[in-house]
Amino acid sequence: MPKVKPIVAATPEDLAGALGLSTTEAKEWQVQHSLLKHLKDITRKPRITHAEIAKRSGTSRTRVTATLNDDLEHVSTDLLIRILVSLGYRVKVSVVRSRTAA
């Protein structure tokens, strides 16, 4: 079996490129992972159960558990926001013009 050389990405943009993501997909991925990081930090502190999070946010415990275990394959950004809001948090969005915009 040939040895596989690891891919090293210094920035999120480099990682997105290595994964073959478009610029738009890369930005969506960054937003989701940022929301997930905050959600994981929040759910560690008060020791709230996955079942309670699911009940508050109107989703299944299985989906909450998968999300908190980094499975974002079938998780939308709006679900992450809904979970955060159900836990008493507010999500602020900032829109700025890209330096590469025409």
KEBAMI-170068 format. One record per residue (C-alpha): residue in three letters; x, y, z. Coordinates in steps of 0.1 Angstrom, whole numbers, padded with zeros to 4 digits, always signed. Each point is the difference from the previous one (the first is absolute). Layout:
residues N
alaXYZ...
//
This chain:
residues 102
met+0000+0000+0000pro+0015+0034-0010lys+0006+0024+0028val-0024+0029+0000lys+0014+0034+0006pro-0021+0021+0025ile-0015+0032-0012val+0010+0030+0021ala-0022+0030-0001ala+0011+0032+0017thr-0033+0018-0003pro-0037-0009-0002glu+0001+0011-0037asp+0029-0024-0007leu-0019-0028+0017ala-0031+0007-0020gly+0020+0000-0032ala+0016-0034+0009leu-0035-0014+0006gly-0011+0013-0034leu-0026+0024+0015ser-0010+0031-0019thr+0005+0034+0016thr-0037+0001+0010glu+0000-0035+0014ala+0032+0009+0020lys-0016+0030+0015glu-0032-0020+0009trp+0022-0026+0016gln+0019+0026+0020val-0033+0015+0014gln-0013-0035+0009his+0032-0009+0018ser+0001+0033+0019leu-0036-0005+0011leu+0008-0036+0010lys+0031+0011+0020his-0022+0024+0020leu-0027-0026+0005lys+0025-0025+0013asp+0014+0025+0024ile-0034+0010+0013thr-0013-0036+0004arg+0031-0011+0021lys-0006+0026+0027pro-0035-0004+0014arg+0000-0038-0006ile-0032+0001-0019thr-0010-0034-0015his-0002-0006-0037ala-0037-0010+0006glu-0007+0033+0016ile+0017+0019-0028ala-0020-0020-0026lys-0033+0007+0018arg+0007+0037+0002ser+0011+0003-0036gly-0026-0023-0016thr+0024-0026-0014ser+0010-0035+0010arg+0025-0010+0027thr+0018-0021-0026arg+0004+0030-0022val+0013+0022+0029thr+0025-0027+0010ala+0012-0004-0036thr+0004+0037-0003leu+0020+0003+0032asn+0022-0028-0012asp+0009+0021-0031asp-0024-0017-0025leu-0012+0030-0020glu-0007-0019-0031his-0038+0003+0003val-0001+0031+0023ser-0010+0034-0013thr+0012+0033+0013asp-0036+0008+0010leu-0001-0030+0023leu+0032+0010+0017ile-0015+0035+0005arg-0033-0015+0012ile+0018-0021+0026leu+0021+0030+0012val-0031+0022+0003ser-0019-0028+0019leu+0028+0001+0025gly-0004+0037+0006tyr+0026+0014-0024arg-0002+0024-0029val+0020-0003-0032lys+0013+0031-0016val+0009+0001-0037ser+0025+0024-0015val+0001+0006-0037val+0031+0018-0014arg+0011+0005-0036ser+0027-0023-0011arg+0033+0015-0012thr-0003-0022-0031ala-0035+0011-0009ala-0005+0017-0033
//
